[in-house]
Amino acid sequence: MEGAQPIQESESVEVPSEEEEKEETKEKKEEETSKKIVDENIVNTFEGIIVLFNFPDFFIGELYGEKVFNGLLVVGAKAPSKDVIAITEIGKTINKKIDRMGYVLPTALDTEVEDIKAQNAIVIGNPCDNPATAILLDTNDCHAGLSPGEAMIKLIENGDNIQMVVMGYDEQGTLEASNVLSSYE
């Protein structure tokens, strides 16, 4: 046969295991989610500019020569379980930075906080799951303008206090936003 190409030996191709495929899919999904995080993470302060890569440094202070979390972690009293997981992941990141055995981060349900704007805080969940988020974003829209697959990490300055809102379009988005935030170790 004229013009026919010679048959080449086939190369052996390693087929990924089901677990490897799941991990690769998870990594791609996290990467896509991190690209969809609404970029509202810069706040001008009297000390300069706070940006997300400083997390959690701008929430850490010193008390009697020991590092402490200078804020409050707030989750909605009726929050879905993924919001609780999200706040736990963020707390683990903060604890790694503080690096003190037995240090317990101050946490509260939204119903236990009298004035969310009067303190430094990290607030987890959408406005319908966490009324503190509704107050900070000044909206009752459960999605706060986000579309499916989007999430938000937003820093808000109220006088000398800074609040961070971590939320997604849905509870999965909130969890993924917390994973993005936790990667800033």
Residue, then its C-alpha position, 0 to 999 in steps of 0.5 A: m500500500e502506497g502512502a500507508q504509515p508504518i504501525q508504531e508500537s503502542e506505548s503503555v499508558e498508566v490508567p489512574s486508579e479510581e481514587e486518583e481520579k477522584e483526587e484529580t477531580k477534587e483538585k480541579k473543582e477546588e481550582e475552579t472554585s478559587k477562581k470564582i471567589v469574588d475578589e473583594n478582599i482588600v481593605n484600606t486601614f490606618e496601617g496600610i492595606i490588608v490583603l488576603f495573603n496576610f490571613p490570618d495575621f491581621f487577626i492575631g495580636e499579643l497578650y502577655g507576650e503570647k499570640v492570641f486571636n484578636g477576634l471572634l469566629v461566628v457561625g449561624a445558630k441554624a447554620p448547615s453542617k458544612d458551615v460548621i465544618a468551614i469554621t472549624e477549618i478556618g480555626k485550624t489555620i488560625n491555630k497553626k499560626i498561633d502555635r500554642m498547645g491548648y489554645v481555644l479560639p473564641t467562637a460564638l453563634d450569631t445569636e450570642v453576638e450583640d453587635i457584630k460591627a463592634q469587634n473583629a470577627i470572621v463570619i461564616g455563612n450566607p445571610c439566611d444561615n447567619p444573620a450576622t452576615a446579613i448585617l455586615l453585607d446589609t442584605n437579606d438576599c440569601h445569595a448576596g448577589l452571587s451566582p451558582g458556583e461562586a463564593m465570597i471572602k470579603l473584608i469589611e472595615n467598621g472603625d477600628n474593627i475588621q470583619m471577614v465574611v466567608m460565604g458561598y452561593d450555597e453551603q458547598g460554596t461556603l465550605e470551598a471558600s473556607n478551603v481557599l482561605s485555609s490555604y493561605e497558611 
